[in-house]
């Protein structure tokens, strides 16, 4: 029987038709609570025909140990920076993913985080729950300038909502749409420095690459306006946690709201857990019933199509699907 490793907790924890679809093809499914580290993946490698994975560390060593049995990797979601894509391609393993399924949900979460920081919602709500009528003065976001780094599907949805809040928008992306920018009045930044120097709020929606890793660090934080607020619904590794914690403590950064960390879940001594004006959610930006169902159905359909020797709905690398396993 075909054996599949399922690691994404959103998929497992959320009811919906994806469960019945996966069961309908008669594969054996082993469920683990991801994201799994490289060492955890290495313990499991070699036993499965396919991975239906989240943000697990699928390194070259994991891929090598998974052969010759592993034939398919179906990524739940869009980010593949935890997966050795070149290794998958070299070894002939098709890697599928799920573009276009979570942009609305993540954009909404971005503004939930932003408003939470700007209005001190967490601190005041916790005070009221503890029996204290603590009232703090916050800020409006109307009229503020927001810099959106990364104008893919999610970044574009953030821009639309920013304009609805009557914010000024500056954008930065390698693949620029003049039509979109004109429609939503987005000013194009020439480089990162322009965003850093001119924006009241910076929202990160870019991929994690060698260029963007630690994009937000001591040197770049020093370029920003005093009291700047940063929001991160992309990848934790875009931000140097130690540098951000220091900037929050000394007040040069007014607030940091993030759904992602460089270590998930974080160690108890992670520098951002006790940082001032720091709002952290546990990587739930795309975790709504609506979004999970869309992602899970697409990831499952991708998996089943590959197992049947058919072309998946969306594939990262140009590798032929294997001969049918079902």
Secondary structure as GFF3:
##gff-version 3
##sequence-region A 1 326
A	DSSP	beta_strand	3	6	.	.	.	ID=ss1
A	DSSP	alpha_helix	9	13	.	.	.	ID=ss2
A	DSSP	alpha_helix	17	24	.	.	.	ID=ss3
A	DSSP	beta_strand	28	31	.	.	.	ID=ss4
A	DSSP	alpha_helix	38	44	.	.	.	ID=ss5
A	DSSP	beta_strand	50	53	.	.	.	ID=ss6
A	DSSP	alpha_helix	60	66	.	.	.	ID=ss7
A	DSSP	beta_strand	72	75	.	.	.	ID=ss8
A	DSSP	alpha_helix	85	91	.	.	.	ID=ss9
A	DSSP	beta_strand	94	96	.	.	.	ID=ss10
A	DSSP	alpha_helix	103	118	.	.	.	ID=ss11
A	DSSP	alpha_helix	121	129	.	.	.	ID=ss12
A	DSSP	beta_strand	145	149	.	.	.	ID=ss13
A	DSSP	alpha_helix	153	164	.	.	.	ID=ss14
A	DSSP	beta_strand	168	172	.	.	.	ID=ss15
A	DSSP	alpha_helix	178	184	.	.	.	ID=ss16
A	DSSP	beta_strand	186	188	.	.	.	ID=ss17
A	DSSP	alpha_helix	192	198	.	.	.	ID=ss18
A	DSSP	beta_strand	201	204	.	.	.	ID=ss19
A	DSSP	alpha_helix	218	221	.	.	.	ID=ss20
A	DSSP	beta_strand	228	232	.	.	.	ID=ss21
A	DSSP	three_ten_helix	236	238	.	.	.	ID=ss22
A	DSSP	alpha_helix	241	250	.	.	.	ID=ss23
A	DSSP	beta_strand	253	258	.	.	.	ID=ss24
A	DSSP	beta_strand	278	280	.	.	.	ID=ss25
A	DSSP	alpha_helix	289	307	.	.	.	ID=ss26
###
